[in-house]
Amino acid sequence: MPAKRAQRLADFHKFVALLQRLPFQDPAVDVLRRALAIKRVIDGETSETVARDVQVSKAWLESKATSVKRQGLAGFVPGAAETTSSADLNARRLGIAQMLLGTLAEKRFEQLSAEITGGRHLYIEDHVRTRTDTDYLLRNGNNNPVCRMNIKFHGTLFRQARELVGLDPEDCFALATYKISSALRKQEQERLPFVFLVLSIRDLSAGSVATLISEDWVWLINVMEGKRIIEEAIVRELAKPEYETQFQGILARMTAGEFRLLSARKAFNLLQAKLFDRVFALKVRRFNQSYKNAEIDMHFSISQELTPLRAFLEILARDSLHVLNVRLDRGEI
């Protein structure tokens, strides 16, 4: 077998091996099932047996196995490039790192959940894997919902914050205006407060985490052209306990950080009151051309407009859940 074809086939086997390491949760994902079927035929099993086991067409399986033998990975993933620019790979790496930061922030919140629920006849229901805007749901002892919670991680400083939105870079948190609107709309429809929980740690950015991401995962997500479900599976894998040593420095910084709260109502009220001061996109001519792919953000003062978690716990200890709901609904927290 020519060396180039052998390398292409080796890439296919590498692709399958990496997929097998991932904790897929969505039964609709069949890329691994099909890749394994092709590998079995290439390794010598009959197409009849494999097609019956995997429930795929024998003709499709034989065609794909032949393509993979000739073209390697490109025979299974059309367009899979043999070489990719460093800029593309860097973008993939940063994407994984950004998602990982969010997942690690969720894990940090889960560590603190006992402080929120302890002795209060409350419990926190995990909704992270529903892939909605609700990460956690706080319920009371009667199983009635108290509020929806969405976890946000903030680490990258907005260096021009003082000039553009009148806030110190260290005291500036950006939230997309459409997320504020969507959260408040859900709150009003359900009559259930919606809360953003923000973990802010200065200069802990995707760039600082990206260097810790294995080349293999970057290669895989590039092959899959950034498919979200593959990215999510990679992040779930990296968030497992066995990787804690690898990300020990990141986890230590998160432990030292503090969560702060911002209700959807308060965020919306501030958006209305400070629209032209804090949404600098409205003051920039041709914003979409100057800041390609950028969201239109509202900027908040972390110290003055977000409520520290410890203060929220004091409110929980002092007031009834009804009072808490009213304060959240009015935007006082």
N, C-alpha and C positions, 0 to 999 in steps of 0.2 A: 504494500500500500504506500503510495507517495506520501512524503512527510507532511505536506500541506493538508492532504485529506485526513491523515491520521490526527493532526492537531484539531481539525474541525470536529472530528468524531469525539476527541477527548473533551472538547468544550461542551458537547452535548451531554456526555457523562457527568461532567462537572456541574452542569445546569441541573440535572436530575438529582444529584447528590445534595446540592444546596436546597432544592425544593423539599427534599425529604426531611431536612432539619427544621423546617418551618412549622409552627403550630397553627395550621389553617383551621378556621372555625366556620367558615361559610360553606355549606354543602354544595352550593352552586359552582364553586371553583373546581373545575375538572382538569386544569392544566397538568397537575401532578399525575392524576390517574392516567391521562392519555400519554404523557411522557414515559411513565413507567411501562405502559403497554408496549410502546415502541422499543424501549430498551430490552424488554424481555424477548421480543422477536429478533432484534439484532444479536442478542446473546445466545440465540439458538433455539428458542421455543417455537413451536408451530403457530402460525397465525390463527389457525382454527381454534386452538386451545385458548390462546390469549384473548381473541375476539369474544369468545363465549364467556370467559371469566370477567372481562371488563365491560362487556355489553357495548361493543362498538362494531362498526361494519368491518368485515374481513377485508373488503376491497380498500377501504380507507386506511386500515392498518398496514396493509402490504405496501400501498402507495407511499405512505409516510415513512415507513421503515426504509424503503428504497431511496427516498429523497434524503433522509438523514445519512445513510451510508455514503451517498454521493456528495452532499453539500454540508454535512455536519449539522450544527445547530440551526443554520439558516433553513434547513429542510423541515424543521419543526416550527421555528419562529421566523416567518418570512421577514426579510429585511434585517436580520440580525447581522450587525456589522462586525468585521474582523478587527477593525481598529476604530476607536472613538476619540474625539478631541478631549483634551484635558479639561476644557471649560465645561463640556457636557457632563463628564464624570464628577467634576467638582459640584455642579448643580445638583446632581443626584445625591451626592454625599451630604450636602447641606440640607436637602429635603428630608432625608432619613434622620439627621441630627435634630432638626427642628421638631419633628414628630416625637422623637425620643425624649426631648426635653419636656414636652407636654405630658407624655406617659409617666415620666419620673415624677413630675409634679402631682399627678393623680395618685401615684403610690405614696408620696409624702402626705397628701391629704388623708389617705386611708389610715396612715399611721396616727394621725391626729383625731380620727373620727371618735375615738373613745372619750376624748376631752369634750367633744360636742354633745355626745349622747349620754355620758356617764351620769347615772342617778336622776335622769330627767324623763324617763319613760319615752325615749326617742330612739329611733334607729335609722341608719342611713342605707338606702337601697342603691345598689350599683347598677347604673344604666350605661356605663361607658361603652360596652360592646353593642349597644343598639345603634350606634353611629348617628345619634340625633344631637340636638343642641343641649340635651340634658345628660350630664355626666353622673349626677347623684340626685336622689330624691329623699328629702328629709321627711320622715313620717312620725306621728305620735303613737302613744300606746294603744290607741283604738284603730291603728292602721290607716288613719286619715293623713293625706299629704299635708305638709306644712309649707314647703317651698321647693322649687327646683333649683339645682345648683350646676353651674357651668364653670369648669376649672380653666384658668388662663395662666400661662407662664410668661413673665416679662423679664428679659435680661439685657436686651440691646438698648443702649442709650440713644435717644434722639438728640444728636449733637447740636442741631440748630433750634432746639426747643425754645430757648430764650428769645431768639430773634423772630421765630415764626409764630409761636403760640403763647409767649410770655411766661413760660415755666422753666425752672432749672432742669437741665437734662436728667439729673439724678431723681427728680421729683415728677417725672412725666410718664404717664401710661396711656398708650393709644388703644382705642377700641373702635372697630369698624362701625360706621353709623348704621349700616344695614343690620348688623347683629343686635344693636340696641333696639332698633325698630321691631325686629322679628321677636325679640325676647318680650318686649312690652305687649305686642299683639297677642302672643301666646298667654301672657299673664292675664290680660283682659278677657280673653276667650274662656279661660279655665277658672278665672277668679282665684288664681294660685300664684303667689309671689315668685318671681324669677330673680335669682341672685348670681352675680359673677363673683367668683372667688379667685383672687389674683395673688400669685406668688411672685414677688419681685426681687430679683437678685442682680445687683449691678454687675455688668460686664460678663455675665454668664450667657453666652450667645451660642447659636448653632455653630458658628465658626470654631468656638473653643471645644465643642464636643465632636465636631466632624473628624478631627485627627484621630479619634479613638475608634472610628468605624472601620471595620475590616474591609479590605479591598474586595474580598469575595462578595460581600453584600452589595457593594456599590456596583460591581460588575453585573450581578444578577438583576438588580432593579433597572440598570441601563438596558440590558437585553430585553426586559419586559416593558420598556418604554415608559417607566414610571407608573405602572398600573397601581392604583391606590391600594387594592386588596393585598398585593404583594408587599408594598411598603408597610402596611399595617401588620402583616405577619412577621416581617423582619423586626419591627419595633417590639412586638410582643416577645419575640425570641430574645432580643437584647435586654428586655426588662426582667428576665428571669433571674432568680437569686444567684445562679452560677456565674453571672456576669458582674456581680456587685463589686468584685475586686477591680475589674477593668474600669468601672465608673465610680470608684470610691471617692475620688476628689470631687466629682460632680454631686454625688449624694451627700457628702459632708457639707457642701455649700448650701444645698437645699435644706438640710436640717437646721442650719443656722438662720435661714430666711424666715419671714413671717407672712402668713396669709392675711389679706385684707379683703373686705367685702364691698360690693357696690350693687345695690338693687337696680333692676331694670328701670324702675320708675325714677329713681334719683338720677341715673345716667341720662334718661330722656329729658328730665327737667333741666339738667345742666346743659344738655345739648341745645335745648331751646333758648336758654338764657345767654349762653356764651357762644352761639353758633359761629359768628364771624370772627371771634377772638381765638377760638380753639380748633376750628376746622380750617386749617390753612389752605386746603385744596380749593376752597371757595375764593381765595385771594390770589391764586396762581393762574395766570393766563395759560391756556392750553395745558392744563394739569396732566391729562392723560398722555400727552406727547412727552412732557418733561419727566414724568414719573411712570414709566410703562409698567403695567400690571399692578400698580399700587392701589390699595383700597382707600376709600375716602374715610378718614379717621377723625374721631373726636378725641381730644387729649385732656386727660384728667390729672389733677394734682394728687399724687399718691398720699402725701402726708395730710392734706386738708380735706379731700373729697372722698377718700376710701376709708372704711371703718376697720381698724385692726381686729383680728379674730378674737383677741383677748377681751376687747370691749363688747363684741357680740356675745361672748360667753357670759359676761356680766349681765347683759340684758336678758339672756335666757334664764339666768339664775334669779333675777329680780322680778321679771314681769311674766305674765301669763302668755301662753302661745297665741291667744287672741290678740293681746296687745302687740306682740311681735309681728303678727300678720298685718295688723293695721299700720304699724310703723313702716314695714317694708312696702306695703301697698301705696302709702303716701309718699314714699321716697325720702323718709327721714334717715334711713340707714343706707 
